[in-house]
Amino acid sequence: MKRFIILFLVVLVYSISLFNAQALADVMPYYTGSISNDTIGFLQVPKSFKLYLYPREDSQNIENVTWTDTEVKLNKKTIEPVALFAAQVQAKDLAFCMVVDMQDDWYKIIYDKDGNKTGWIKTTNIDNFWSLKDFYSYYGRKYGLYYMKNIDYRKRGYYSGADKLSQKLGGFTYIRSIKLSKISGNWALVTVLDMGGQLKIGYVQWREDDGSISLFPKLSN
């Protein structure tokens, strides 16, 4: 009986720890479908904001959004942060939404990824918006890149130039790190360290011609 109680307590503590870890997990995209093909950049959003039907303040207010590390409250429902953010790093208080259109200081974001719902948000701080190139250049240089999990290893080729007509230098399957040097359109010049400790330098395609994302920058170490 004593052993049973001890086993029960161990399982209970483990379950609680696992639940807390999942509840407090950062949001990062790991599959190509996580980022809309129409994305033109990312907007760092405040803890609460209003969304409008059109990019003007006399337009209909379609949603009022308030979020914490564990939940997002809309007008009529509560969703998980993963349904709102393209990426979120709680320790750094960073939270980004996908931007699919922009007009002056207004940005059209996807605020409910499950329902593919969009709305316009106004920001007075233009530094909150990151174009794809700026986002990748800053965070990719600082922390590196990673491949989406559903990218076939046979597509992980690296080339001598920033297009598929250039010479293919090889490929890689098991990767320890990808360090970004520069962005050239849909291509990135990288230094890849494989699990065997070998360095490979060349261009990889981080975004396909249809807009789908193959690699994403890390937002922390």
Buried (B, 14 or more C-beta within 10 A) or exposed (E): EEEEEEEEEEEEEEEEEEEEEEEEBBBBBEEBEBBBEEBBBBBBBEEEBBBBEBBEEEBEEBBEBEBEBEEBBBEEEEBBBBBBBBBBBBEEEBBBBBBBEBEEBBBBBBBBBEEEBBBBBBBEEEEBBBEBEEBBBBBBBEBBBBBBEEBEEEEBBBBEEBEEEEEEEEBBEEBEBBBBBBBBEBBBBBBBBBEEEEEBEBBBBBBBEEEBBBBBBBBEE
